[in-house]
């Protein structure tokens, strides 16, 4: 009798691993504490439309990932984004020389993860708190004490601090995972009744609490009204203001945006703030994915590689490769 493989996390890494294992004919079962797939690729529905508060876009460097992106484009899950990009530094706003090709999920970032999930079985709003070994196989337990299983193997595809806790049954593996710190990130969305008088679609920002600002309507498939912007604070500012009330975060980042953007900025008609405790990994690694194959435990995520969307996808592929290789031996 065969048992399914549990995959904890339905961000890009978890879905990449799940898709590769599913394509190899193996049964998978996904779990996620969120209400839907996406992780940091998730999109939030609001009264002014659906907003991307996490990953703003992604780029391709690896040939394998570029081929996957073209397949996703064919499915209509992603589109190329050709923004009017600017750099802001020392109080000066200049057109950016960055000519990388950028991709986004369409009509929202989470459309990509919905497409990758397809009809694979997933249990959402289910926060797994423990991975433990039963008599012969792996079991999972959620925050309410409910158990799931048995599973032949477990792939943990969550931010490294969460993954380290879930991998306690493999101390050496958990220790490696725990060595990767992740930085927090405040994100704010602001909507304006009148269109801001600026050519900027996206801006890389220095010398400011902010590090990025983008115009939602400048992305393919997004609503054109009202004029909504997503602002992302830098990790240093976020760490210093990690527990600041959301209203004050909005106020301070609104002020930084108004100072930077180079046009009159009225009071917003809508505003929200979202805190990513695990926004991105500190530094980059060349691990691909981590595993204790003899135990049947695997870990993947952007933190195993570059910290980018591409890194998350490649890490999921590598976790699946390691798992399949072990099963074949």
N, C-alpha and C positions, 0 to 999 in steps of 0.2 A: 504494500500500500504506500502510495506517495502522499506527501503533505505539501501544502502551499508554502510559498516564501512570503514572509511578512516584510513590508517596506514601510518604515515610519517616516513620514514627510512627503508631501506632494508638491514640493517646489520643483525646479528644473532638474536637480540632481536625482531626486527620488523617482520622478517620472521618466527620466532618461534610463535609469537602471531597470525600472519596471517594464518599460517598452522593450528593451533588449532581451530581458528574460522571457517576457510574454511572446516575443517573436521567435524565441528558441523553443517554444512549446511548453514552457513551464507555467504553472498556476501561481498567480501572485495575489496578495491582499494588501491594499494600501490603507494607511491610517493617517489622520491629520487632525490637529487640535482646532484648526480653523473651520469656518463654515463652508469653505470651498478650496479648490486647489490654487496653488500659486506661490505660497511663501512670500518672498520679497518681490515676486512678480504679480502679486495679487492686486486687484483694482477695487476701489471702494465706491459703492453707489451712494450718491448724495443728491440733494435737491437741485443741484446745478449740473447734474450729469455724473458719469462714472469717471473717477480720477485715478491716475497711476501715482501712488504715493511712495512706492519703492523704486525698483529699477526703472530708469527713465528711457533707456534704449539699450541695445547691445551691438557689439561689433564682432567681426570674424577674423581670426588669424589662422586657425587650424583648418586644413583642407577638409577633414572629416566633418567638422562643424559647419563649414561653408556649404557642403553638399546637403547636410540636413536642413539648413536654412532655406535652400532653394526648393526642397521638397515642401517645407512649411509654406513657402510663398505660393506654390502651386495649389495648396489646399485653401489658400486665402486666410491663413492664420496670422501671417506677418506681412508687413509692407516696408519698403524702404522709406526712411524719413530724411528729407533733404531740407533741413532747417536753415534759417538765416542765423548763423552762429556768431557770437561775440565773446570777447574776453574783457573782463573788468579787473583792473589793477591800478593801485595808487590813485583811485578816483577817476580814472580814464576808461572810457568805453570804446573798444576798437573791434573791427571785424576780425574774427578768428581765422588763422591760417590752417586750422585743422580740417583736413579733407577726407577723413575716414568715412567709409560708408556705414551708416547707422540703420539699424532695424528696430521696429517696434511691433508689438502685437496689435492686431486690428480686429474690431474697433476699440479694443482695450488690451493692456498687456496680458491680462488673465486669459484672453482668447487663446493664446498659445498653449497655456497649460491645460485648458479645457480640451483643446484638440489632442494634445499628447495623452491625456487621460483616457479619452475615447470611452469604451465600454468596460474598461478594467474595473473590478470591484473595489470600492473605496468607502471607508467609514469616516465621516467628517464629524466635527464637534466632539472629538474623542481624543483626549490628551493621555497618551501612554506615559506612565510614570515608572514602569519597571519591566525589564526583560529578564525572565528567569527560566531555568532549565527544569522541566518536569521530569518524569521518570525516564523518558527517552528523547523528548523533543522540546523545542522552545515554546514558551508561553509568554503572553503579554498581559499586563494589568493596567487598567486606566485609573484616572483620578478618583473615580467612584468605587473602585475596588472590583470592577468587573473583569473577568479573565477572558482571554481570547487565545485560540490555538487548538491543536498543536501545529507548529510550523517546523519545517525542516531546517531553514536558515532564516536569519533576520538581517535586513539591510537598514541601517540607521542613516537617514538623510536629513538631519536637522543641523542647526548651528552648533558649532563645536562644544560650547558649554553644556548644552542640553544633551548632545550625543555622548559626552563623557559620562554623564550620570546614567544614561540608559545602557552603557556598555560595562557597567560595574562587574559583570560576570567574567570579563576578560581584562584583568587589571593592567597588563602591559599595553593592550590596545587602548584602554581608557586613559592611561597616562599619556600616551602619544597624542591622543585627541585633545586632552585637557591642556596641552602645552600651547595650543593655538588660541590666542586671545582674540576677541571680536570687539569692534568699536561701535558705540551707539550713534544714532543719527535722528535728529528732530526733522520732521517734514511738515510743512504748512501749505495749505491751499487757500488762495484768496481769489474771490470773484468780484469783478467790477461791472457796474451797470453800463458804463460807457467804455468803448475800446480804448486802451491806452495807446497814446500816440508815440509808438516806438516800432522800429523795424525788427526788433529782437524776437526770435523764436526760442532761442536757448542761449544761455550765457554761463561761461566758466568764471568764477568769481574768486579773487584773492583779496587779502587785506580787509576782510569783512567777516561777520558771523556766518554769512552765507558762503556756500561753495558752488551752488548751482541754482539757476532759475529757468523755467521753461513755460512757454505759452501753450496751453492745452489745445487750443483751436489750430495751432500750427502743425498738429500731427494728423496723419490720414485717419479718417473715420470718426474724428472727434466732433462733438457739438460745437457750433460756432458762437453761440450766445449762452450765457454772458461770457465776458472775457475773463477766463479763469487761468491762474498761474499756479504752478507748483514750485515751492521754494524748499531747498534742502540746506540745512545748516552743516557746517563742518564738524568733524568728530571732536575737536578740541573744545569748541564752543558748547557742543552738546554735553560733553562730560562735565563742564563747569556749571551747566544749567540743567542737569539731568532730571532733577525733581522740581523744577520751576512749574508753577501752575500753567495749564495750557493757554489761558487767556494772556498771561504775560509773555509766553513764548511767541504767540501770534503777534502781540504788540511790538516786541523787539525785532522780530524778523520782518514784519511789515515796515518798520522804520529803516532797517538795513536795505530792504528792497527799494523803497522810495528814494533813498540816498544814492543808490547805484544806477537805477534804470535810465536816468537822464530825461525824464518827462514828468509832468504833473501826475501824481498818483492820489486819487480821491480815497475816501474811506470805502472799504470793501462792503458789498452787500451780503457776502457770505464768507465765512472763514472757519477753518478747522485745523487742528494740529494732531499729528500722529508721531509717537515715539517708537523708533525701532531700537530695542535694546541690543540687538545683534545685527547691526547694519552691514558691517563688512569685516573681514578678517584683517588683523594687523600683519602686514607683510604678505609675501607669497611663498608657496611651498611647491615642491616637485613630487609630491607623493602619489598623485593620480587618485588612488583610493587606498584605504587602510583595511586590513583584514586579519582575523585569526581564523583561517580557513578550517583548521582542525576542529574548532568549536562551532563553526558555521555562523560567525558574526562578521559583518562588514560595515564600513563607514564611508560615506562619500559626501561631498559638498563643495561649494566654491572655495571653502577654506583649505581644501586639499591641494589647490592649485593657485590660480591667479586672483581669485576673488571676484571674477567677472561671471556673467551669465554663461559665456563659453566655457569657463573653467568648471562651472557646476555641471554642465551637460557632459563634458569630457570625463569628469570624475564619476558620474553615474554610469557611463559606458565602461569605465575601467573596473568599477565594482562588479558589474555584471560579468565582465570578462573573467575576472578572478574567480567568481562563484562558479561559472560554467566550466572553467578549467579544472577546478577542484572536483566537481561532480564527474568529469570525464575520466579522472585518474583512478 
